[in-house]
Amino acid sequence: MQNQHTWPEIRHRGGASGVTGSCHQLIANSEHSLLVDCGLFQGEDAAVDSLAQLEVGFDISTLKALVITHVHIDHVGRIPYLLAAGYKGPILCSEPSALLLPLVIEDALKIGFTRNARLIEQFQAQLQKQLVPLAYDKWHSVVEDVALSMRVKLKRAGHILGSSYVEVALNDTLQGNKQRVVFSGDLGAANSPLLPAPKPPSKADVLVLESTYGNRQHEGRDKRATLLKWAIEQALENKGTVIIPAFSIGRTQELLYELEGVIHRAGNDSLWQSLEIIVDSPLAARFTRVYRDLKPFWDDEAQKRIKAGRHPLNFDALYTVDSHETHEQTVRYLAESGRPAVVIAASGMCAGGRVVNYLKAMLGDPRHQVLFVGYQGAGTPGRDIQRYGPQGGWVMLDGERYDIRAGVSTISGYSAHADQRDLLRFIKRMRHWPRKIRLVHGDDAAKQALKTAIEAMAVKYRRSVTVDLPENSS
């Protein structure tokens, strides 16, 4: 009986027991629920949840809307499975995400479903029918009846262009229960390029909070720019290539923005003037064009660069590689020539994509440098290179062993994720703190460290907060 159940209830369909596969179901009552994200499992999470990759195995009959926080594949990659399972309702997202999502889904379909152009076109048409772009900071009604009001509002999350955190306002008139539930999605770091830092909501009763870097502090922006310059100069002096594995959306554009700044400050330095910045990813190139078209969503600093006549995502030293033939030629040329270059290529965790061909060709040569600027999930080749590369170890790529002789370095400050300090600040600056916090999207050590830090902060400020570490639901 409904009166024996206390609503709302949150069930995590992914992203609670690991860092990927984000998918959270807010069950308002027995007839109405909301899904926040529907992402793909990757790395060790995929090994654990391999069957969950193939289908949406939970009941979707009560779903009134799917809300997308941002378009990274670990937040949207299961949308094709959701639609295949029969979901016909609205897909709510920010206006920039509505432009970016079809590009991501097309790529996901080609990798995981089919390369049949007609089928992809049909699927994209269906997606467009269901997409509902929402303006930031405006309430949107999902359910309005005599028993329940459920509204959502998107707020800027500062993670990638279009990223949002989600406020859900619930008013259950039968139970006399009003609640505000907030899903953080992925929050951006306070000093990320291009995008304004997230501002927390005024209140939350329940907060579902990411914890990717819950046990770390990022370098400051000045320090990370210095480290980026140093890492590139090391490879240039060795007459080698800097390989930067980066996700096609978000990280690639942030790096281009930062590199434009470094080149601008270097002035007439011949080393930097001879450098080529190569984006070897058709998808990243398409995303970058959309980023350029969405300048109104850039932050104040980026707007000042534009007014000064600079082009942060379209500068002279920037080249893009489109065709596979040109890609293969570029790999061979850079591996053999010693031409100074920085190559940015997906995937960000080296689990596939064009970056793998660069690694195969260059990992065994000490002239080259692999530079990690983002989180490397457990069980991914990127994590193995990051961990074993400095010791002269090896990595498996496409079933073959490759010795690592190239330099390997990491700059954590370029993470698009908030660090522990940012996450604590997100809570602390709420006028009314949440009573319950559920930590998701992090490995065990990160979640436990963040839980301890939140509890200590609650004691310091004399607040009553319960912090849970939930598991994925079947």
N, C-alpha and C positions, 0 to 999 in steps of 0.2 A: 504493500500500500504506500502511496506517495507520502502520506503524513507520517510514516515511520522513517522516512529518509530525509536527511538534512542536505539540502541543496545550497549552493552549487557544489559540484564535484569536478576535480581535475584528473584526467587520465592521460598519461604520457605515452603516446604511440611511437615514440622515438625521441632521442636526444636527452633522455634522463640518465640512462646507464652508460653514456659515452659522450663523445663530442660531436657526432654527426647524426643525421636522420631526424632532425628536429621536427616534432609533430605533437601538438598538445591539444587535447579535446576538453573544452569547458562545457560541462553538462549542467545546464541551467535547471532543468527538471526532466521528467520522464519523456517529454515530447520535443524538447528543444535543446540543441547543442550547437557549439561553434568550434571550428577547427582553426588553430593558429599554426600555419606552416605545414608543409607535407614534403619533407626532405629525404634525400637519398642517404643511405648508410655508406660509409667509406672506411678504408683501412681495417683495423681490428673490429670496428663496429660491424662492418659488412660480413666479416667472417662469423661473428656471433649471431647476426641476424640475417643470414643469407636468404632464408625463406621469406622474411619480411620484405626483401627487395622485390619479390616477384608478384606480390599482391597486396591489396589493402584488406587485411584480415579482420578488421573490426567493423561493428555495425555502423553504417552511415545513414540509416533511415531517419535519424533525428537531426541531421546536419542542416542548418539553415544558412550557413555561409562558411566559406574558407577565407581566412585573412592571411595575406602574405606579408611578412615583415620585410623581406628583401629577397633578391633573386639569386643568391648563391645556391649552388646545386644541392648542398646539404640542407637547404630549407625549402626547395621547390622541386627537387628531382623525382619525387613520387607522384606529382600531379598527373602524369599520364596514367598511372595505375589507378588513381582516384577516379578519374573520368571513365576509365575502362570498367571500373566497378559500378558505374551508373550514376555518379554524382552529377546533377544538372543545375545545381544552385549557383549563386553569385560567387565570384572570386574577387575579393576586395583587396586593393593595394593602393599605394601612392601613385600619383600621376607619372613620375619618372619610372617607377617600377613597371607600370603598364606598357611603357615603350620598350623596356629592357627584357621583360619576361618572355615574350615570343621568341627572341633571339636565343635565350638560354634553353627554352623548351625544344626549339628546333635542333639545337646541338645535342641535347639529351636524347631526343628521339633517334637521331642518326647513330648515336653510340649504343643505345640500349634497346631500340625497337626495330627500326627499319630505315633504309636509305631510299625507300620508294617515295619519289617526289609527290605523287598524287595522294598517298596516304598521309604524308606529312602536311600537305596543304589542307586536307580535310580536317585533320586534328587541329591545325592552327585556326581554321575557321570556327571550329567548335569552341576553342579557347577564347577567341575574340568575342563570341556571343556571351560568354559568361563573365568576362572581365568587367569590373566596375571600378574605374579610377576614382580615388577619393582625394580631396584637398586635405592638406595637413590642418590639424587643430579644429576640425569641424565634426560634430557628432553625426553619426549615420545610424539610422534605425534598422535593426535586423529583425526584431520581433516586437510587435505592439499588439497585445490583446488584453482581455480583462484580467488575465491571471499573471502575465509576465510582460515586462518591458526589458529589452536587451539592446543596448546601443554601443557602438564602437567609435573610437576616435584614434587617429594615427598622429603620432608625434615624431619629430625628427630624431633619429637614433645616431646619426653621424658616423655610421659604419661604412657604407658605400652609398653612392648616389641613389636616392629613393628609399633608403632604409628607414624603417619606422619601429618604434615600440608601440604597443597596442593597449589602450585603456578600454576596459569593458565595464559599462555601468549596468548593473542588474537590479531590477525592482520586482521581487516576487510578492505580489499582493496577497496571495493565499497564505503564505508563511509570514507575511509582514516583514520581509527581509530585504534590506537594501545593501548591496555590496559593490565595491570597486575592485576589480581584478586587473592587474597589469602584467602583461607579458613583455619582457625586455627585448625579445629577439636578440640580435647581436648589437651591443652598444659600442660606439666608436671611442677611440682614445681621445683624451682632451686636446691633444695637439696634432690631430690628423690634418694632412693637407686637404685643401679644396672644400671641405665640409665643416659647417659649424658644429661645435661640441653639443652633445645632447643635454637638454635641460630636463630635470626630473619632473614628474607630475606633482601636484600639490598634495595628493593623498593616494593611498592604496590600502585596502584591507588585506589583500593577498598579492604577493609579488612573485612571479615566476622569473627568476633571474639567471642569466648566463654566468658561467664561471670559468671560461676558457683560460684566462690568465689570473685566476683567483689566488694564486700563490706567487705572483711575480710583480715586479715594478719595471716599467719600460725606461730606457734611457730618455733623457730630455731631447727635444727636437734639435737643438744645436749640436749636441753630442752625436746624434745619429747621422746628421748631415756630414759631420766630420768623419765618422766611421765609413759612411758610404763613399766619400771622396777618397779616403785612404785605401779602401779595398779595391777600388777601381784603379787607382794609381799603381798599386802593387802589381796588378795584372798587366797594366800597360808597360811598366818598366821591364817585365818579363817577356814582353811581346806576345801576350796572350789575350784570351777572351774572358770576359766576366759573364758567367751564365747566371741569370737570376730567374729561378722558377717562380712564377707568379700567376695567380688566378686572373683570368681574362678580364674580369670586371672588378673594379675597386682598386686592387693592389697595383695593377699595371698603370692605371691612370695616376695614382698617387706617386708612383716612382717617376713617371714622366714629368710630373709637376716639380718634384724635388730635383731631378736631374737638370731640368731647364734652369732652376735656380743656381745649382752648382756651376753650370757652364757660364751663366750670366756673370757670376761673381769671379770666375776664373779669368775673365777678360781676354787678353791676347795670349794667354799661356798656350804655347804651341802644342803641348801634350794634349790639352783638352780641345783645342781647335781642330785637331786631326781625328778626334774620336767620332765614331758612328754609334748611334743608339738605334738598335734594330728591334722592332716588335715583330716577332715571328709567330703570329697567330691571327688568322683571318677574323676569328671571333673577337679577339681583343681589339683589332682595328675597327670593327663595326661598333663595338661598345664605345671606343674612344670618340668616334664620330657623334654618337648619341650624347656622350658627355659634353662635347663641344656645343651641341644644340641646346643643352640644358643649362647654360651659363647662369640663368636667374637663380638656380638652386645652389650655386657656388657660394663660398663664404666671402667675407669682406676683404681678406687679404688677396684672394684670387681676383676679385673685382678690381683691386688697385693695380695688379699686374696688367690686366687687360687695358685699363685706362692709360697706363704708361706705354702702351703700344707693344707689349710683349704678348707672346702666344704660348702659354704654358703647356698646351697639349698638341702644338703643331709648329715646332721650331725647326731651324735649318738642318740640324744634325740628325733629325729623326727620319728613319726609313721603316717601311712596313714590308713584310714578305707575305704574299698572298698564296700563290700556287705551290703545290707540293714539289714540282720540279725546281722552282726557285729556292724553296726551302732546302732541298738536298744539295743544290749547288752552293748555297750559303754555308751549310755545315762543312762541306769539304773545303771550301775556300778558307774559312776561318781556322779550321783545324790545322791547315798546312801553312798558311801564309804569315801568321803573326801580325796581321792587320789589327790595329787597336780597335776594339769594339766592345760594347755592352749588349748582350742579347737578353731580352725579356721574353719568356715563352711559357706557355701553360703545359702541364698542369702544375698548380702551386705546390703539390706534395709529390711531384715526380711520378705519379701513379699512371701516367699515360700522356698522350699529346706529344707535340713536337719537341718539348724540352728533353725527352728521353733520347732522341737521336743526337742532340748535342752532348749529352752526358756520355753516351756510348763512344762518341768520337773523341772526347776530350778529357774524361776522368783520369785516364792513364798518363796524362802529360802534365808535368809540374808547372809548365808555363801558364796554365789556365787557372781560373778561380771560380768556385761555385759559391755564390753569395745567397744565403737564405734571409728573407725579410718577413717571413710569416710563419704561422704555426705549422708544425709538421706532425701529423697525427700518428699515433702508435701503429705499427704494422705497415707503414708506407715506405717506399724507397727513400723519400726525402728524409724521414727520421733516421734511417740507417746511414745515409751519407753524412748527415749532420752529426750522428753519434760516433761512427767509426772512421770517418774520413780523416780527422786530425791525427788518428793513430796509424794512418797508412793501411786501413782495412779494405774491405770490399763490399760490393752491393750486388744484389740480383736484379737485373733488368730484363724483362721479357724472357725469363727462364735461364738467362746466362749470367755468369759471374764476371764482374768488372772490378779490377783493382783500382783503388783510389790513390792517385798520385797528385792530382790537382789540389790547390789550396782550397780549404773549406772554412768559411766564416759565417757568422750569424749576427744580424742586427735586429734585436727584438723590438726596438723602438719604432720600427715601421709596421708593427702589427696594427691592423685596423680594429682590433679588439681593445676594449677598456682593460686596464690592469687593475690590480687589487685596490689601489688608491682611488681610481675612477669609480669602481663599483661601489665602494664604501661611500664615496661622495654622492653617488646617485641616490642612495638611501637616506643619508644624513640630511640632504637638502630638501627632502619632502617636509611639508608643513605637518602632515599627519603620517607618521611612520606605519608601515604594514605590521599587522599582528602576526602574520605568517609569511615566511619566505621559503620558497622551494627552489633549491639550487639545481640547475640543469646545465647541459652543454659544457661539460668539463670532465677531465679525468679525475680519478678518486683523490689524488693528492691536492689538486687545485680546489675541488669542492670542499674538502675537509679544512684546508687552510682558510678559505673564505668564510666558512661556517664559524670557525674559531674567532676570526677577526670581527665578524658581525656581532657575535655574542659579546665579545669584549667591548665593542663600541656601544652596544645596548646597555651594558652595565655602567659604562662611563657616563652616558647621558640619561640614565635612569628610565629606560624604555623597556617595555615588555614585548619581546619578539621571539617567536618560535621558528627555528631554522631546520628545515627537513631536507634530507637527501633522498628523493624518491627514485624508484626504479621504473623502467619501461613497463607498461601494461600490455597484455596480449590483446 
